[in-house]
Amino acid sequence: MKKLLGCFFYALIFVLSVFAKENEFRVTVSSDSSEKMKLLICMNSYEKELIPVANVLKSDFEFSQQFDVVVKSYGIIEKKSQLKKLCERGYPFVLFLSFSKDDGLTWMLHDTQQGEVIKRKLVRVFSFSRFDSHCVASSIWPELTGQKGVFTTKIAYCKDGNKIKIGNREMRARHVYTAEFDGKNSRCLVGIPTYCIAPRWNKDPANPTVLYSEHTKSNLRLMGVDLYGKRWVASNLKGLNMLPSFSATGGKTVLCLSGSGNGNLYLLDESKKGSRILTRLTSKGRNFSPCMLDDGSGLFFCSDFQSQRPQIYFMRLPDKKIKKITTGGYCVSPNYSSVAKKLVYAKMVSGVLQLFLYDAKTKEHKQVTFNYGNKDDCSWSPCGNYLIYSVRNKGRSRIAIMHIITRNVRFVTGANEYCTYPSWSPVYTKFVSA
């Protein structure tokens, strides 16, 4: 049985038409502003340990605002007549969960109109932590949408705390927090009484690490921290040490260093075993916010070397040839998705920073936010369907997530908090469950 759909994920809301042809399953969708896809998640009434799992699945699947999920206890589905009755109740799909202490969790996705099992899969999880439940959701999501899920990813961001003194300056402490992909279960990762900014995730699949910059009395040093809170100094040169960006293939890092002058970009190449080569990439103006391509062949960055207002540029590596991406205005915070093949950046429009998308193929720029509040610190989800960014307005700053197709926006931090610098993690092969 083939996967359900490729275009399904991009429908704004769904009206469903299903038909079968020679063992091939197809779904046709069209836009409708009034309906969401209904999905029933059910399990045996005596398997109460599955209820927390089902509730996490419900929350995960409803995050995109494309599904309306109902969780119920139900007997074993053995007959097509049972599926027909569920279809008549308005459920085109039913997800049945079962559990064995020896084997783990099994899920079965049913097409109620055809009375068929679309997919059956055994997931060897036994603890049913939230992370394990997110793993189950990630195994189901591609069958529903044809897209990879973000349920096992995390976000990092900064949150202001109490007032502190650094040297002769008084300011609020700024801590580093992490949370699940939807902002739930946030926890303080770095809570020391200092000023931390601009967390970034590394791209080592087996070793999730957050890199952030930390104020000291003499410089802004770059620190690393794992998800257990163990910290170490990553770069402690004079001046600024911040905003690292990594190649997915490993071995290459671009970061911003200032020394005693303006900020410039440097490439640290560790791709050859036993070799560490630091190369200066820029020399004029102020250069910051690098975003390296996954294959390490180039990077987007922000610079004012040609004008008084910063613009977005692309540098090709290794010949350092530069191409200007934006013209005019005040443009900052570039971040590229290799999945969406688009660059997001913030541009000043009528005195307000708004988000724009640049299509790397068509070279077109498109404004995607229009309302109040300065939007900045953009970051893509690894699936290429969501943007996370900060919104500053009237002395407050919150973290927001936008679905780039539906343009639905939700805030994932509190209205009375001051949160900045969001960064979305890649999909790692392991994560701390807490």
Buried (B, 14 or more C-beta within 10 A) or exposed (E): BEBBBEEBBBBBBBEBEBEEEEEEBEBEBEEEEEEBBBBBBBBBEEBEEBBEBBBBBBBBBBBBEBBBBBBEBBEEBEEBEBBEEBBEEEBBBBBBBBBEEEEBBBBBBBBBBBBBBBBEEEBEBBEBBBBBBBBBBBBBBBBBBBBBBBBBBBBBBBBBBEEBEBEEEEEEBBBBBBBBBBBEEBEEBBBBEBBBBBBBBBBBEEEBBBBBBBBEEEBBBBBBBBBEEEBEEBBBBEBBBBBBBBBBEBBBBBBBBBEEEBBBBBBBBBEEEEEEEEEEBBEEBBBBBBBBBBEBEBBBBBBBBEEEEBBBBBBEBEEEEBEEBBEEEBBBBBBBBBBBEBBBBBBBBEEBBBBBBBEBEEEEBEEBBEEEBBBBBBBBBBBBBBBBBBBBEEEBBBBBBBBBBBEBBEEBBBEEBBBBBBBBBBBBEEBEEE
